[in-house]
Amino acid sequence: MKTLLKKLLMLTACCALFGIAQSCTSTPRVTLAEDAETYTLDNGIVRARISKVTGDLVSFRYQDRELLATQLSPEPIPAVAGGEPANNPNWRNPVATGSAHGYWSHDVMGVKGSEPAIPSVTIDPAKNGGKRAEVSLKAISKGRKMGTGPGAAPGGNVTVDVEIRYTLERDASGVYTYSIFRHPADYPLTQFTEARYCAKLAPFFDWISVDREVNRHYPKDLFVGDKYVYTANQSENPAFGWSSTTEHTGLFFINPSMEYMGGGPTKVEFLGHRDTNQEAAPCVLNYWRSSHYGGAEVNIADGETWEKIIGPMFIYANTGDDPQAIYEDAKNRAAAEIAKWPYEWLEDAGYPKAAERATVSGQLVLNEPGASAFRNLNVGLTAGEYRSPRPEDAPQALTGWQRDAKFYQFWTKGNADGTFGIANVRPGKYTLYAFTDGVLGEFVQAGVTVEPGKALQLGELNWTPERKGRMLWDIGTPNRNASEFFMAEKRRDPEISLEYARLFPDDITYVVGQSDYSRDWFFQHVPYNEDPEAKSEPFYGVRAIGRAAPRHIVFDLSEAPAGTAHLRLAICGTGTRSLEMKVNEKSVDGLNSLTGDGVITRHGSQGLWYEKDVTFDASLLHAGKNKLTLTIPSGPVNNGLMYDYLRLEINNQ
């Protein structure tokens, strides 16, 4: 036995010496097979079958067990010479169509199917010793609209060229997929609706794991009508999916980078739920552009040249003793994939390799009273604010990083001393943003140019947060969410908005210096429900009409101020169109024409963050007790606000 082991070790050393370790290993090589309608990639661990017609992953087998909800058709598949579908513009492959497997919302088939996809092998395992295989499915738009995802019109969604690729490596317990979108200059204005990759899973998956809070048994018979209780922060959860308590198997999506995702580090999104339209099939979802919680935009102008690569993401299969072990293994695999980014095997002119990317570093120096160190510092390079292309008759608005999915974004966590390093940045021109807990506002520096392969040191960056004047009081902590306020931990309860009336029958009077915002400031400012039969409805929240809800802030002043008062409202969730305001019972201009983001309706604690400065004549205040009243008007109970932070400042210059 010792002699055999010695020979094996010598053989391994010999293979390594001559650079042929892959061919000497005993693990199976990657193989690629094809028929008229599909490609099959196999490495002995997983076997992935991909439709040449749509680009869908129609079968994903792990240890010879099907993990998708795919039902293969027993009927023969009509075909013609060359492997293309029969000459019928409305024909769809019964194996590859529907939504019971893995698919990109913007596939390569188009709505009418009159232009067959162009299949090709982009990495041939026969030419690399079985190390890796990759297939491509490409569709040229030529004016035909592509995409049938949520929100798409019956005639299709976007005029873009689409290429979908799947990649399988030797020894890998999963398959990579990515999509390349191209909009040549001769294509017209196009606007993406929701864009994602989705997988419908086999019925034995019964445990959902998308973040620390949503990690629970979720069998088919445990029907939860409102899927929005299962949303989570995308950037904080690179591995998310399902496992099975009976089969001890998991399937997870892994994002090795967030550069191709929309919305930045505060974006909340669907990562998984049970599909109510597919017999409660478990779903895993990777949204790179959505309409949830304020949504994001990908609008390309008429005549604009644009390209974006979404992914590669990794579809990972694993086993373990229980769901917790399976989830931990998936998170460990995510860390390994993140360490390999950018992938050296990806060949495309629009995907710079590691040597062509750069690290951007620097140190933020905070000039803020009472701030000794940064807490939860986020630093990012993005496109900066831009005017998103829209039809001339549509409302025009600026798009910032929170709503941008058109361009790449690069974010990192900074250190307590303000130092940061953003790795693997693509060459280009960016705006640098930073925000941190405890500081109102954000740091912005435009004009950052990243050159290929050249590290960029920005040095010290002085950040002096804006002050309108002397602070009289504040409520909460600026942290881009409402988590510190009363009952925020119950945000996933669809009925939580109805609890306001029960917990605060006389509405809220908050006394500065005495009240505690973690106990006395309800995290939602919503209309006061008076309907005992009111309830939350899936997807719509509480639609019962509530009365206007005033919220009084009482505070003492030692002397009457002069000048201009600034009530600075940092808002992290919007359901109302307006907010009324009084100072010592005298009306002042409040907020109007607000745009909702659905956060209250969909049970979150953060959505689009923005600051509003409400000014009034400081002479409305006087020495002694004062009262400032903020009132949400009557309307559906969901039509309220969530505050991140409130501060009153006086400028008497």
C-alpha positions as CSV (number, residue, x, y, z in Angstrom):
1,M,0.0,0.0,0.0
2,K,2.8,2.4,0.9
3,T,4.5,1.6,-2.4
4,L,1.3,2.4,-4.3
5,L,0.9,5.7,-2.5
6,K,4.5,6.6,-3.2
7,K,4.0,6.0,-6.9
8,L,0.9,8.1,-6.9
9,L,2.8,11.0,-5.2
10,M,5.6,10.7,-7.7
11,L,3.2,10.7,-10.6
12,T,1.4,13.9,-9.2
13,A,4.8,15.6,-8.8
14,C,5.8,14.7,-12.3
15,C,2.5,16.0,-13.7
16,A,2.9,19.3,-11.8
17,L,6.6,19.6,-13.0
18,F,5.5,19.4,-16.6
19,G,2.4,21.6,-16.2
20,I,-0.1,18.7,-17.0
21,A,-1.6,18.3,-13.5
22,Q,-5.1,18.7,-15.0
23,S,-4.7,15.7,-17.4
24,C,-3.2,13.6,-14.6
25,T,-6.0,14.0,-12.1
26,S,-8.6,11.2,-11.8
27,T,-11.6,13.5,-11.9
28,P,-13.6,13.5,-15.1
29,R,-12.9,16.0,-17.8
30,V,-15.5,18.4,-18.9
31,T,-17.4,17.2,-22.0
32,L,-19.7,19.0,-24.4
33,A,-22.4,17.3,-26.4
34,E,-25.1,18.7,-28.6
35,D,-28.2,17.8,-30.5
36,A,-30.5,19.8,-32.8
37,E,-32.0,21.9,-29.9
38,T,-29.6,21.7,-26.9
39,Y,-26.1,21.7,-25.6
40,T,-25.1,19.5,-22.7
41,L,-22.1,20.4,-20.5
42,D,-21.0,17.7,-18.0
43,N,-18.1,17.3,-15.6
44,G,-19.2,14.3,-13.7
45,I,-20.5,16.4,-10.8
46,V,-23.1,18.6,-12.6
47,R,-24.7,18.3,-16.0
48,A,-26.3,21.4,-17.5
49,R,-28.5,21.3,-20.6
50,I,-29.0,24.5,-22.4
51,S,-31.6,25.3,-25.1
52,K,-30.2,26.6,-28.4
53,V,-33.6,28.3,-29.0
54,T,-33.9,30.4,-25.9
55,G,-30.7,30.2,-24.0
56,D,-32.6,28.7,-21.0
57,L,-31.0,26.3,-18.6
58,V,-33.6,23.5,-19.2
59,S,-31.9,20.9,-16.9
60,F,-29.4,21.1,-14.1
61,R,-28.5,17.8,-12.6
62,Y,-26.3,17.4,-9.5
63,Q,-25.1,14.0,-8.5
64,D,-27.6,12.7,-11.1
65,R,-30.5,14.5,-9.4
66,E,-32.5,17.1,-11.3
67,L,-32.6,20.3,-9.3
68,L,-34.9,22.4,-11.5
69,A,-38.6,22.2,-11.9
70,T,-38.1,21.2,-15.6
71,Q,-40.5,18.7,-17.1
72,L,-39.0,17.4,-20.4
73,S,-41.4,16.8,-23.2
74,P,-41.7,13.2,-24.5
75,E,-42.8,14.5,-27.9
76,P,-40.3,14.5,-30.8
77,I,-38.8,17.9,-31.5
78,P,-39.4,19.2,-35.0
79,A,-36.2,20.4,-36.7
80,V,-34.7,21.0,-40.1
81,A,-31.2,20.6,-41.4
82,G,-28.6,22.6,-39.5
83,G,-30.3,22.1,-36.2
84,E,-32.7,25.1,-36.5
85,P,-36.4,24.9,-35.5
86,A,-39.0,24.1,-38.2
87,N,-40.0,27.0,-40.3
88,N,-42.8,28.3,-38.1
89,P,-42.3,31.8,-36.7
90,N,-44.6,31.0,-33.7
91,W,-43.1,27.6,-32.8
92,R,-41.4,27.3,-29.5
93,N,-39.4,24.3,-28.3
94,P,-41.6,22.3,-25.8
95,V,-38.5,21.3,-24.0
96,A,-37.0,24.8,-23.7
97,T,-40.0,27.1,-23.2
98,G,-42.1,28.1,-20.3
99,S,-40.6,29.2,-17.0
100,A,-40.1,26.0,-15.1
101,H,-36.3,26.0,-15.2
102,G,-33.5,28.6,-15.3
103,Y,-33.7,31.6,-17.6
104,W,-32.8,35.1,-18.3
105,S,-35.8,37.5,-18.6
106,H,-34.2,38.8,-21.8
107,D,-33.6,35.6,-23.7
108,V,-32.3,35.2,-27.3
109,M,-35.6,34.1,-28.8
110,G,-37.6,37.3,-29.0
111,V,-41.3,37.3,-28.9
112,K,-42.1,36.1,-32.4
113,G,-39.2,33.7,-32.7
114,S,-38.8,34.5,-36.4
115,E,-35.1,35.0,-36.1
116,P,-33.4,31.9,-34.8
117,A,-30.7,32.3,-32.2
118,I,-27.1,31.8,-33.2
119,P,-25.5,29.0,-31.2
120,S,-21.8,28.5,-30.9
121,V,-19.0,27.0,-28.8
122,T,-16.9,29.7,-27.3
123,I,-14.6,27.4,-25.2
124,D,-14.1,23.9,-26.6
125,P,-13.1,21.3,-23.9
126,A,-11.6,19.1,-26.6
127,K,-9.0,21.8,-27.1
128,N,-8.0,22.3,-23.4
129,G,-7.8,18.8,-22.1
130,G,-11.3,18.9,-20.6
131,K,-10.6,21.8,-18.4
132,R,-13.5,24.1,-19.3
133,A,-16.4,24.3,-21.8
134,E,-18.5,27.3,-22.7
135,V,-21.4,27.8,-25.1
136,S,-23.0,31.0,-26.5
137,L,-26.5,31.7,-27.7
138,K,-26.7,35.1,-29.6
139,A,-29.6,37.1,-31.0
140,I,-29.3,40.1,-33.2
141,S,-32.3,42.4,-32.7
142,K,-32.4,44.2,-36.0
143,G,-35.4,46.2,-34.7
144,R,-37.1,43.2,-33.2
145,K,-37.7,43.7,-29.5
146,M,-36.2,41.3,-27.1
147,G,-37.3,40.3,-23.6
148,T,-40.5,39.0,-22.0
149,G,-39.7,39.8,-18.3
150,P,-42.0,41.4,-15.8
151,G,-43.5,44.6,-17.1
152,A,-42.6,43.9,-20.8
153,A,-45.3,44.6,-23.4
154,P,-46.7,41.7,-25.4
155,G,-44.6,42.9,-28.4
156,G,-41.3,42.7,-26.4
157,N,-39.2,45.0,-24.4
158,V,-35.9,46.3,-25.6
159,T,-34.1,46.7,-29.0
160,V,-30.7,45.3,-28.0
161,D,-28.6,42.4,-29.2
162,V,-28.4,39.7,-26.6
163,E,-25.8,37.0,-26.0
164,I,-26.1,34.4,-23.2
165,R,-23.2,32.2,-22.2
166,Y,-22.9,29.2,-19.9
167,T,-19.5,28.0,-18.6
168,L,-18.6,24.7,-16.9
169,E,-15.2,24.0,-15.3
170,R,-13.6,20.8,-14.3
171,D,-14.3,19.8,-10.6
172,A,-16.8,22.7,-10.3
173,S,-20.0,21.9,-8.4
174,G,-21.9,24.4,-10.5
175,V,-22.2,26.3,-13.8
176,Y,-21.5,30.0,-14.6
177,T,-23.9,32.1,-16.7
178,Y,-23.7,35.6,-18.0
179,S,-25.4,37.8,-20.5
180,I,-24.0,40.5,-22.8
181,F,-26.2,43.3,-24.0
182,R,-25.2,45.5,-26.9
183,H,-27.0,48.6,-28.3
184,P,-25.3,49.8,-31.5
185,A,-25.5,53.4,-32.5
186,D,-28.1,52.7,-35.2
187,Y,-30.6,51.3,-32.7
188,P,-33.5,53.5,-31.4
189,L,-34.3,54.6,-27.8
190,T,-34.8,51.6,-25.6
191,Q,-35.9,51.2,-22.0
192,F,-35.4,48.0,-20.0
193,T,-38.2,46.7,-17.8
194,E,-37.3,44.3,-15.0
195,A,-34.2,42.3,-15.8
196,R,-33.0,39.2,-14.0
197,Y,-32.0,35.6,-14.0
198,C,-34.5,33.2,-12.4
199,A,-34.5,29.5,-11.5
200,K,-37.6,27.5,-10.6
201,L,-36.5,24.6,-8.4
202,A,-37.6,21.1,-7.8
203,P,-40.4,20.6,-5.2
204,F,-38.1,18.9,-2.6
205,F,-36.4,22.3,-1.9
206,D,-38.1,23.4,1.4
207,W,-35.6,25.7,3.2
208,I,-35.0,29.3,2.1
209,S,-31.7,31.1,2.9
210,V,-31.3,34.6,1.6
211,D,-29.9,36.4,4.6
212,R,-29.5,36.2,8.4
213,E,-33.2,37.0,9.0
214,V,-34.7,34.9,6.2
215,N,-33.2,31.5,6.8
216,R,-36.0,29.2,7.6
217,H,-38.1,26.1,6.8
218,Y,-40.5,27.0,4.0
219,P,-42.3,23.9,2.7
220,K,-44.9,24.0,0.0
221,D,-47.8,23.8,2.4
222,L,-46.6,26.8,4.4
223,F,-48.2,29.3,2.1
224,V,-47.1,32.9,2.6
225,G,-49.1,35.0,0.3
226,D,-46.9,38.1,0.4
227,K,-43.5,37.3,-1.1
228,Y,-42.2,40.8,-0.2
229,V,-41.5,39.6,3.3
230,Y,-38.5,37.7,1.9
231,T,-36.5,40.6,0.4
232,A,-32.9,41.3,1.5
233,N,-30.0,43.6,0.8
234,Q,-28.3,42.3,-2.3
235,S,-24.7,43.5,-1.7
236,E,-24.6,42.0,1.8
237,N,-25.7,38.6,0.6
238,P,-23.6,37.3,-2.3
239,A,-24.9,33.7,-1.8
240,F,-28.6,33.0,-1.6
241,G,-30.9,30.1,-2.5
242,W,-32.6,27.0,-1.2
243,S,-31.8,23.7,0.4
244,S,-33.7,20.5,1.1
245,T,-34.2,18.9,4.5
246,T,-35.0,15.6,2.9
247,E,-32.4,15.4,0.0
248,H,-29.7,17.3,1.9
249,T,-29.0,19.3,-1.3
250,G,-28.7,23.0,-1.9
251,L,-28.9,25.3,-4.9
252,F,-27.6,28.8,-4.6
253,F,-26.9,31.8,-6.8
254,I,-23.5,33.5,-6.1
255,N,-22.6,37.0,-7.2
256,P,-18.8,37.2,-7.2
257,S,-19.0,40.9,-7.9
258,M,-21.7,43.6,-7.5
259,E,-20.3,45.7,-10.3
260,Y,-23.0,44.7,-12.7
261,M,-25.9,45.1,-10.3
262,G,-28.1,48.2,-10.0
263,G,-28.8,50.3,-7.0
264,G,-25.5,50.3,-5.1
265,P,-24.9,49.0,-1.5
266,T,-28.3,49.9,-0.1
267,K,-30.4,48.1,-2.7
268,V,-33.0,45.8,-1.3
269,E,-34.3,43.1,-3.6
270,F,-35.9,39.7,-4.1
271,L,-33.4,37.0,-3.7
272,G,-35.9,34.1,-3.3
273,H,-39.5,33.2,-2.6
274,R,-42.1,30.6,-3.5
275,D,-43.8,31.3,-6.9
276,T,-47.6,31.5,-6.4
277,N,-48.1,30.9,-10.2
278,Q,-46.1,27.7,-10.5
279,E,-47.7,25.5,-7.9
280,A,-45.6,27.3,-5.2
281,A,-42.3,26.4,-6.9
282,P,-39.2,27.6,-5.0
283,C,-37.5,30.5,-6.9
284,V,-34.1,32.0,-6.8
285,L,-33.8,35.4,-8.4
286,N,-30.9,37.6,-9.4
287,Y,-32.2,41.0,-10.3
288,W,-29.8,43.4,-11.9
289,R,-32.5,45.9,-12.8
290,S,-35.9,45.9,-11.0
291,S,-38.8,48.2,-10.1
292,H,-38.8,47.2,-6.4
293,Y,-38.1,49.7,-3.6
294,G,-37.6,52.6,-5.9
295,G,-36.2,50.5,-8.7
296,A,-33.5,51.4,-11.2
297,E,-33.2,52.5,-14.8
298,V,-31.5,51.2,-17.9
299,N,-32.5,53.6,-20.7
300,I,-30.4,53.9,-23.8
301,A,-30.8,56.8,-26.2
302,D,-31.5,56.7,-29.9
303,G,-28.0,56.7,-31.5
304,E,-26.2,55.7,-28.3
305,T,-23.6,52.9,-28.3
306,W,-23.9,50.9,-25.1
307,E,-22.8,47.5,-23.8
308,K,-23.0,45.8,-20.5
309,I,-22.0,42.4,-19.2
310,I,-24.2,41.0,-16.5
311,G,-22.3,38.4,-14.5
312,P,-20.8,35.9,-14.6
313,M,-22.9,34.6,-11.7
314,F,-22.4,31.1,-10.4
315,I,-25.2,28.6,-10.0
316,Y,-23.9,26.4,-7.2
317,A,-25.1,23.0,-6.0
318,N,-23.9,21.4,-2.8
319,T,-24.8,18.9,0.0
320,G,-24.6,19.0,3.8
321,D,-26.0,17.5,6.9
322,D,-28.6,20.2,7.4
323,P,-29.7,23.6,5.9
324,Q,-27.3,25.6,8.1
325,A,-24.3,23.6,7.0
326,I,-25.4,23.8,3.4
327,Y,-25.9,27.6,3.7
328,E,-22.5,28.1,5.4
329,D,-20.8,26.1,2.6
330,A,-22.5,28.3,0.0
331,K,-21.3,31.4,1.7
332,N,-17.8,30.0,1.9
333,R,-18.0,29.2,-1.8
334,A,-19.1,32.8,-2.4
335,A,-15.9,34.1,-0.7
336,A,-13.8,31.8,-2.9
337,E,-15.5,33.2,-6.1
338,I,-15.1,36.8,-4.9
339,A,-11.4,36.1,-4.5
340,K,-11.2,34.9,-8.1
341,W,-12.9,38.0,-9.6
342,P,-12.4,39.0,-12.4
343,Y,-12.4,35.6,-14.0
344,E,-9.4,35.1,-16.3
345,W,-11.2,32.7,-18.5
346,L,-13.8,35.2,-19.8
347,E,-12.9,36.4,-23.2
348,D,-14.8,39.5,-24.4
349,A,-13.6,42.9,-25.5
350,G,-16.0,44.4,-23.0
351,Y,-14.6,42.5,-20.0
352,P,-11.2,43.8,-18.8
353,K,-9.0,41.2,-17.1
354,A,-7.3,41.8,-13.8
355,A,-4.2,43.4,-15.3
356,E,-6.4,45.9,-17.2
357,R,-8.2,47.0,-14.0
358,A,-7.0,49.2,-11.2
359,T,-7.3,49.8,-7.4
360,V,-8.4,53.2,-6.3
361,S,-7.5,54.2,-2.8
362,G,-7.4,57.2,-0.5
363,Q,-8.4,58.5,2.9
364,L,-11.5,60.5,3.8
365,V,-10.9,63.1,6.5
366,L,-14.1,64.0,8.3
367,N,-14.6,67.5,9.6
368,E,-17.7,66.9,11.7
369,P,-18.4,67.9,15.4
370,G,-18.3,64.9,17.7
371,A,-17.2,62.4,15.0
372,S,-14.0,60.6,16.0
373,A,-14.2,57.6,13.7
374,F,-16.1,56.3,10.7
375,R,-18.8,53.8,11.3
376,N,-20.0,51.6,8.4
377,L,-18.2,53.7,5.8
378,N,-19.3,53.0,2.2
379,V,-17.2,54.3,-0.6
380,G,-18.0,53.9,-4.3
381,L,-17.2,54.9,-7.9
382,T,-20.2,55.3,-10.1
383,A,-21.4,57.1,-13.2
384,G,-22.5,60.1,-11.1
385,E,-25.9,61.8,-11.7
386,Y,-27.0,61.8,-15.3
387,R,-30.2,62.6,-17.3
388,S,-31.6,59.3,-18.2
389,P,-32.9,59.1,-21.9
390,R,-36.6,59.1,-22.1
391,P,-39.3,59.9,-24.7
392,E,-39.7,63.6,-25.1
393,D,-43.3,63.5,-23.7
394,A,-42.1,61.6,-20.6
395,P,-41.2,63.2,-17.3
396,Q,-37.4,64.0,-17.3
397,A,-35.3,63.4,-14.2
398,L,-31.8,62.9,-13.0
399,T,-30.6,59.4,-12.2
400,G,-28.2,58.9,-9.4
401,W,-26.4,55.8,-8.2
402,Q,-29.4,54.5,-6.2
403,R,-31.4,54.2,-9.3
404,D,-28.7,53.4,-11.9
405,A,-28.4,49.9,-13.5
406,K,-27.1,51.2,-16.8
407,F,-23.5,51.6,-15.8
408,Y,-21.1,49.7,-13.6
409,Q,-20.7,50.5,-9.9
410,F,-17.7,49.7,-7.7
411,W,-18.2,49.9,-3.9
412,T,-16.2,49.0,-0.8
413,K,-16.3,49.2,2.9
414,G,-13.9,51.8,4.3
415,N,-12.0,51.7,7.6
416,A,-12.6,53.5,10.8
417,D,-9.8,55.9,10.0
418,G,-11.3,56.7,6.6
419,T,-8.8,54.8,4.5
420,F,-10.3,52.7,1.6
421,G,-9.3,50.7,-1.4
422,I,-11.7,49.9,-4.3
423,A,-10.3,46.9,-6.2
424,N,-10.8,45.7,-9.7
425,V,-12.2,49.0,-11.1
426,R,-12.7,49.0,-14.9
427,P,-11.0,51.9,-16.8
428,G,-13.3,54.9,-17.1
429,K,-14.5,58.2,-15.7
430,Y,-16.3,58.1,-12.4
431,T,-17.7,60.1,-9.5
432,L,-16.6,59.1,-6.0
433,Y,-19.3,58.9,-3.4
434,A,-19.1,58.1,0.3
435,F,-21.5,57.9,3.2
436,T,-21.2,56.7,6.8
437,D,-23.4,56.1,9.8
438,G,-23.8,59.1,12.0
439,V,-23.2,61.7,9.3
440,L,-26.0,63.4,7.4
441,G,-25.4,63.6,3.6
442,E,-22.7,62.1,1.5
443,F,-19.3,63.0,0.1
444,V,-19.1,63.6,-3.6
445,Q,-16.1,64.1,-5.9
446,A,-16.5,64.1,-9.6
447,G,-13.8,63.7,-12.3
448,V,-12.1,60.5,-11.1
449,T,-10.4,58.9,-14.1
450,V,-9.2,55.3,-13.9
451,E,-6.6,54.2,-16.4
452,P,-6.1,50.6,-17.5
453,G,-3.8,48.7,-15.1
454,K,-2.7,51.8,-13.2
455,A,-3.3,52.1,-9.5
456,L,-4.9,55.5,-8.5
457,Q,-4.1,57.0,-5.1
458,L,-6.4,59.9,-4.4
459,G,-4.7,61.0,-1.1
460,E,-6.5,62.8,1.6
461,L,-10.1,63.8,0.8
462,N,-11.5,66.4,3.2
463,W,-15.2,65.9,3.9
464,T,-17.0,68.7,5.7
465,P,-20.7,67.7,5.9
466,E,-23.1,70.6,5.2
467,R,-24.5,72.5,8.1
468,K,-27.3,75.0,7.6
469,G,-26.7,76.6,11.0
470,R,-26.7,75.8,14.7
471,M,-28.4,72.5,15.6
472,L,-31.3,72.8,18.1
473,W,-32.1,69.1,18.2
474,D,-32.1,65.8,16.2
475,I,-34.0,62.5,16.2
476,G,-32.5,59.2,15.1
477,T,-29.2,58.3,13.5
478,P,-28.4,59.0,9.9
479,N,-27.7,55.5,8.5
480,R,-29.9,55.4,5.4
481,N,-32.6,53.3,7.1
482,A,-35.2,53.3,9.9
483,S,-33.8,50.4,11.8
484,E,-33.2,52.4,15.0
485,F,-36.8,53.4,15.5
486,F,-39.5,51.6,17.4
487,M,-40.8,48.4,15.9
488,A,-38.5,48.5,12.9
489,E,-37.5,44.9,13.7
490,K,-41.1,43.9,12.9
491,R,-41.0,45.4,9.4
492,R,-41.5,42.0,7.7
493,D,-44.9,41.7,9.4
494,P,-47.5,42.7,6.7
495,E,-49.9,44.0,9.4
496,I,-47.3,46.2,11.1
497,S,-48.7,49.5,9.7
498,L,-52.0,48.7,11.5
499,E,-50.2,48.5,14.8
500,Y,-49.5,52.2,14.8
501,A,-53.1,53.1,15.8
502,R,-53.1,50.5,18.6
503,L,-49.8,51.5,20.0
504,F,-50.3,55.2,19.8
505,P,-54.0,55.9,20.1
506,D,-53.4,59.6,20.7
507,D,-50.7,59.8,18.0
508,I,-47.1,60.6,18.8
509,T,-45.8,63.5,20.9
510,Y,-42.1,63.4,21.0
511,V,-40.4,65.5,23.7
512,V,-36.9,66.4,22.9
513,G,-34.6,65.6,25.8
514,Q,-37.1,63.2,27.4
515,S,-38.4,60.8,24.7
516,D,-36.4,57.9,23.3
517,Y,-36.7,57.4,19.6
518,S,-36.1,53.6,20.0
519,R,-39.3,53.5,22.1
520,D,-41.4,56.6,21.3
521,W,-40.9,57.1,17.5
522,F,-42.8,54.5,15.4
523,F,-40.6,53.7,12.4
524,Q,-43.5,54.3,10.0
525,H,-45.3,57.6,9.8
526,V,-48.6,56.4,8.3
527,P,-52.3,57.4,8.3
528,Y,-54.1,56.3,11.5
529,N,-56.3,53.3,10.8
530,E,-59.9,53.4,12.2
531,D,-61.2,50.4,10.4
532,P,-61.4,47.3,12.7
533,E,-61.7,45.0,9.6
534,A,-58.6,46.4,7.9
535,K,-55.9,43.9,6.8
536,S,-52.9,43.7,4.6
537,E,-53.3,42.2,1.1
538,P,-50.4,40.4,-0.7
539,F,-48.6,42.8,-3.1
540,Y,-50.8,45.8,-2.1
541,G,-50.3,46.1,1.7
542,V,-53.0,47.9,3.7
543,R,-55.3,49.7,1.4
544,A,-57.8,50.7,4.1
545,I,-58.3,54.5,4.4
546,G,-56.8,56.1,7.5
547,R,-57.3,59.5,9.0
548,A,-54.6,62.2,9.0
549,A,-51.8,61.4,11.5
550,P,-50.0,64.3,13.2
551,R,-46.7,63.8,14.8
552,H,-45.7,66.5,17.4
553,I,-42.2,67.3,18.3
554,V,-42.0,69.4,21.5
555,F,-38.9,71.3,22.5
556,D,-37.7,74.1,24.8
557,L,-35.7,77.2,23.8
558,S,-34.0,79.5,26.2
559,E,-34.5,82.5,24.0
560,A,-36.4,83.4,20.9
561,P,-34.3,82.8,17.8
562,A,-34.0,84.9,14.7
563,G,-33.1,84.1,11.1
564,T,-34.0,81.1,9.1
565,A,-34.9,77.7,10.5
566,H,-34.1,74.5,8.6
567,L,-35.8,71.3,9.3
568,R,-33.6,68.7,7.5
569,L,-35.5,65.5,6.8
570,A,-33.6,62.5,5.7
571,I,-36.2,60.1,4.2
572,C,-35.6,56.4,3.5
573,G,-39.1,55.3,2.4
574,T,-41.9,57.1,0.6
575,G,-45.6,56.2,0.2
576,T,-47.2,59.6,0.4
577,R,-47.4,62.5,-2.0
578,S,-47.2,65.2,0.6
579,L,-46.3,66.0,4.2
580,E,-48.0,68.9,6.0
581,M,-46.2,71.0,8.6
582,K,-47.0,73.5,11.4
583,V,-44.8,75.5,13.7
584,N,-46.6,76.4,16.9
585,E,-49.9,75.8,15.1
586,K,-49.1,78.0,12.2
587,S,-48.9,76.3,8.8
588,V,-45.7,76.5,6.8
589,D,-44.8,74.9,3.5
590,G,-44.2,71.2,3.8
591,L,-43.4,68.6,1.2
592,N,-45.3,68.0,-2.0
593,S,-45.0,66.0,-5.2
594,L,-43.1,63.2,-3.5
595,T,-42.4,60.0,-5.5
596,G,-43.3,56.7,-3.9
597,D,-40.9,53.7,-3.7
598,G,-43.2,51.1,-2.2
599,V,-41.2,50.4,0.9
600,I,-44.0,50.5,3.4
601,T,-46.3,48.6,1.1
602,R,-43.7,45.9,0.7
603,H,-42.5,45.6,4.3
604,G,-39.0,47.2,4.2
605,S,-37.1,49.6,6.3
606,Q,-35.1,51.3,3.6
607,G,-35.7,52.3,0.0
608,L,-34.6,55.4,-1.9
609,W,-32.8,57.8,0.4
610,Y,-33.0,61.5,0.0
611,E,-32.9,64.7,2.0
612,K,-35.5,67.5,2.0
613,D,-34.8,70.9,3.6
614,V,-37.9,72.6,4.9
615,T,-37.3,76.2,5.7
616,F,-39.4,78.7,7.7
617,D,-38.9,82.0,9.5
618,A,-37.3,81.4,12.9
619,S,-39.5,84.1,14.3
620,L,-42.3,81.5,14.5
621,L,-40.3,80.0,17.4
622,H,-40.2,81.6,20.8
623,A,-38.6,81.3,24.2
624,G,-40.0,78.4,26.2
625,K,-42.0,75.5,24.9
626,N,-42.4,75.1,21.1
627,K,-44.2,72.5,19.0
628,L,-43.4,71.4,15.5
629,T,-46.1,69.2,13.9
630,L,-45.6,66.9,10.9
631,T,-48.8,65.4,9.5
632,I,-49.4,62.6,7.0
633,P,-52.7,63.4,5.2
634,S,-55.5,60.9,5.2
635,G,-55.4,58.1,2.7
636,P,-54.5,54.4,2.4
637,V,-52.6,53.3,5.5
638,N,-49.5,52.5,3.4
639,N,-49.3,56.1,2.2
640,G,-46.8,57.4,4.7
641,L,-43.1,58.1,5.2
642,M,-40.1,56.5,6.9
643,Y,-37.6,58.8,8.3
644,D,-33.9,58.1,8.5
645,Y,-33.1,61.2,10.6
646,L,-34.5,64.6,11.5
647,R,-32.5,67.7,12.5
648,L,-33.6,71.3,13.2
649,E,-30.9,74.0,12.6
650,I,-31.1,77.8,12.9
651,N,-29.1,80.1,10.7
652,N,-29.3,83.6,12.1
653,Q,-26.9,85.3,9.8
